[in-house]
């Protein structure tokens, strides 16, 4: 498992960890029942505070991505892939809505917005 932390990102470190773990689960790189590194171990590997790692794990647990067995560790929860997909689609819709609002604010034609989306989509 490879988690990359960016100090220059505007996103809090715990969010970076939780979003990367969500992506690993969503992409099937972390499977149901698979154990995660301990909070202390992950904090040590990433050279960050245990509190930060704990917060990331708590967020993942609250959202149902992982579960913790006291004294045993944290594990990937059974996921309904359709629910995960719907969550991702909702995030995309929200971000696209922001882009539409910003483009309307500067009166950017929809054709230009579609071209921009096409270029970005095809270059990733």
Helices and strands as residue ranges (DSSP letters): H 13-26, H 39-46, H 50-62, E 66-69, E 73-76, H 81-105, H 110-122
